[in-house]
Amino acid sequence: MIEIKRVTTKKELKTFIRFNYELYKENPYAVPDLYGDMLNTFSRKKNPAFEFCEADYFLAYDDRGKVVGRVAAIINHRSNETWKKKDVRFGWIDFIDDEEISEALLKKVEEWGRERGMESIQGPLGFTDMDAEGMLIEGFDQLSTMATIYNYPYYPKHIERLGYEKDADWVEFKIQVPDTPPQKMLRIAEIIKKKYNLHVRKFNSVKELRQGNYGQKIFDLINEAYAPLYGYSRMTQKQIDQYVDTYLPLLDLRMVTLIEDAEDNLIGVGISMPSLAKALQKAKGKLFPFGWYHLLKALKWKKPDMLDLMLVGIKPEYQSKGVNSLLFADLIPAYVGLGFKCAESNPELETNNKVQAQWEYFETTQHKRRRAYKKDI
């Protein structure tokens, strides 16, 4: 007999977060989130997404009172208004390999959504596009990243048994970093630069970035570039302020390239980071007492061989015109100088041909695939 209980106390929320750590503690491919980040994500006071989202969190208990599963039920009203839908989302779903548990968890989210007037369910998704999304369906033997979900192979089998169908797929690529930028890409970059009168903007300090209000400009561009993508809802000013304050200080500015037009309007951005996957595994979800050391080492002192392509965005009217070649013509020498051997693309919608076309100059392997499911309720 499985009992589903809504999380109502801080102690239960801590249990909700830690269940994932326990379930995957022996798995060599899973990458744990930082506990403090998760507390902030689920906090109605600290997560600005609650301006336009509502959510509840649920734990599954077996007949001995042991936690055997978890799930978040979310309604992103902003996304629903944008896409003219009445969707409830399920997110942060984890469960042991027992069909009774997965069914009970998802039925709870379906019921929760119907009570609030929703007509369909989709997921796994977070509050917004900035949260990890999509259930892994290929690449279970590949190291995850800080920005993605890892799950056991039995998860999609459970989901599909319950009548859930594909809503969208994302693919991920492992990209070899060449010793020098490909000549064809360099030629295109030079042509595009002259044709549209573009230039590269680089920074020597975060202070310089802030003084030019480039944090705001970057996320305004992302809002514009990502608007047509699956389930996307525009970031609010509070969200943008939080991302700027949280992530700008972590960046190695050699791995940040902006493209501007003749009037210094931002039209392209490429932001990369050293992969924190192994550092996060060593930290085991904790900054203290020693987790901070592993993360700082990966960010500042001894960078890993792998880098993560965190954000790549091009202003819509410049997409499919080769502007990406300008970004990577600048970034590749930085990658080589910093000792990176390969890059993780992170998830790209399988239908997003514009994004995938930018990898034609490189040696790539499509090594992961993840899926968002849907079902009428």
Buried (B, 14 or more C-beta within 10 A) or exposed (E): EBEBEEBEEEEBBBBBBBBBBEBBEEBEBBBBBBBBBBBBBBEEEEBBBBEBBBBBBBBBBBEEEEBBBBBBBBBBEBBBEBBEBBBBBBBBBBBBEBEBBBBBBBEBBBEBBEEEEBEBBBBBBBBBBBBBBBBBBBBBEBBBBBBBBBBBEBBBEBBBEBEBEEBBBBBBBBBEBBEEBBEEBBEBBEEBBEEBEBEBBEBEEBEEBBEBEBBBBBBBBBBBBBEEBBBBBBBBEEBBBBBBEEBBEEBBBBBBBBBBBEEEEBBBBBBBBBBBBBBBBBBBBBBEEEBBBBBEBBBEEEBBEBBBBBBBBBBBEBBEBBBBBBBBBBBBBBBBEBEBEBBBBBBBBBBBEBBBEBBEBBEBEBBBBBBBBBBEB
